Every structure is written in structure tokens, then in C-alpha cells.
Amino acid sequence: MRRLFLFLLQLLLSLALVAAAVWGAGFLFFRLSGSMATIAAVGFGIAGLAGLVGIWTREVRLPLSFAVLFCGLLSWWGTFHPSHDRNWIPELARLPMIAQDGEALTVTNLRHFRWRTEQDYDQHWETRRYNLAALTGVDIFLSYWSGEAIAHLLVSFTFSDSVPLTFSIEVRREQGEEWSALAGFFRSYEMAYVASDERDIVGLRTNARKEDTRLFRIAASAGQARDLLLAYIMDVNRLALKPRWYNTFTTNCTTVVFQLVRKVAPGWTFSAPLDPRVLLSGFLPGYLQQIGAIRQDIPLAELVQLARISERARRLSLDDPAFSAKIRESVPTGRP
């Protein structure tokens, strides 16, 4: 019995050490630069391997030495703090804020760029007002840029008296900074909200980037959409006041929305249980249909086909004030 206990303890320590070594090597690789990043990552990996050998040979000083090294790395990790004060790329240079006065919403720093290509665009930021009493529902866009498993999520609130208000959760990159999903695990990027007109945020993906963008109408009442929008407003303003790290796994374009939905879920007709498809966002339509958030009376494959709006959007001008209404033509409503 004692031997079994010692074996299981060694196994657990080994798994913890391997996880720490992988994380530490990744952190060093992505947070240092040049050849130093590779040397430090490899060196930390070797230290982890030595600690692993020490666990099984009972050379206690080896895993203890690695533990000291790992604690030092954690201390350095703690010195990294997110900031709003960096040289951001133009499309993420400003963060929105939303003021509420009764039923009136005032959105400042609403992005309304005119995209010809991803590199050629006119910059324009606006202050717009919306009437909460005119809120009619909520839609989502999924824009596929890397196969069927991964898509970027946009959440769009529709109003009877104005064009939709759309939110996107973005990796807030600095000038000259490249995006890496792996680097996103290691405090490399801040998170940003974009509040936008659909002619900007959807048009960027359909017309400028030529992505496969799909629109799904959510089976939510005006009251449920209101709950979600108010949750968005709180988080948008919270982020504007206090910067936050983006994390590829825990703080991304789907997990943050999932957390906001969970906050208002008791008032919704469908529940929102945790599911792997929240992370593999390209498969989100199947999850949404399963929980009743989108139409269940239409087969999923047909619903996905009807949701494809990219070709329709590319036939429209991004200056067309009816852009949002026209891309919704032939897309099934949220309820039968």
C-alpha cells in the first residue's frame, strides 16, 4: 500500500512538473526576444527534465531546484500588467464607453471605418445614441478564417428605429505586432471591445478579408436581449476603466460572451451549459441549436447554408444605409 501511494505521488508530481516546464518554456519563448528566447526556453525545459528524473530517482535536490526556478519565473510573470497606453493599431486605438440615461444609451468611440481592403480604409469614430425601448433582439455573426473549427464571434443588437449595434472582442495589438494563438496564453496581448456599425465590423470580414461569414438570429425576446446588452454595457465600461489581458483559452471572443450570457441566463428560455464548442467556436451553431438558442425546426446543415451572407454582402456597398437589412434577407428569424 505504501509503495502504491509513493508511486501515485511520484506520478502526480511528474505531471505537475511537466505542466510547469511546458508553461515556463512557452512563457520564456514568447516573452523574450531573439535567440535569447529559444535559449531560455530550451534551458528551462532541460531543468524540468532534470527535475523529472530527480522525482523518479529520489534525487530531491533536482526537483527542488526546479521548483525554486519556477517560483522565480512566477514572480516575473506577476510583474506583467495590462495597459491601455500603448502604440495600438488604428482600428483598435480607442475603446468604447456607454452611458445610460433612462432608456437612452450614448455610445462614444463607436467605430465606423470604411474598408476598401484590410490595409486601405478611412478612419472614423462616432458618438451614437440608441433607444433601449426600441431594442428588438440579438443576432450573432460567425466569421470563419481558419477552417470549420475556428470562427470569430460578433454579437449584434437590433433596434426598430436604428441600425444594429455590434460588439466584437478583439486581441488589442500594437503597431507591428503579429497575432499568435500560442502567444495569447502568456500575457502577450490586451483585450479590446469594439462597438461598431455592421457596415464596418461585418463588412471588414465579408468584403475586405473575404471571410466566410454566417449570420444566426437568436431566439431571444426583447427583454432577454436587453438583459444581455446591459451586461455588455457593464463589461465594456469596466474594460475601458481597467485593462485586461486577452487569453486564447479563457478570455477570448466566445468565452467572454458565454460568461456574460451565464450572468443573465436565469431570465432566458434556454440554459447555457459549458460545452467544448464554446472553445471550438466554429462548431457553435450546433451547440446553439442544441440548447434552443437558434431555430430547432430547421436541420442544422440547412440553417448553416441559409446563414451564409458573405456573397450577398459583397454585392452591396458598405455605404448602403440598408446594408444590415439586406444581409438579413433569407436568413431565418430567431423563432418560427
Secondary structure, DSSP 8 states (H G I E B T S, - for coil): -HHHHHHHHHHHHHHHHHHHHHHHHHHHHHHS-HHHHHHHHHHHHHHHHHHHHHHHHT-THHHHHHHHHHHHHHHHHTT----S-S-B-GGGS---EEEEETTEEEEEEEE--EESSSS-EE--EEEEEEEGGGEEEEEEEEEEEETTTEEEEEEEEEESSS--EEEEEEEE-BTT----TTGGGTT--EEEEEEE-HHHHHHIIIIIS--EEEEEE----HHHHHHHHHHHHHHHHHHHHS--B-BTTTBSTTHHHHHHHHHHGGGSSS-----GGGTSGGGHHHHHHHTTSS-SSS-HHHHHHHHB-HHHHHTS-TT-TTHHHHHTTTS--S--
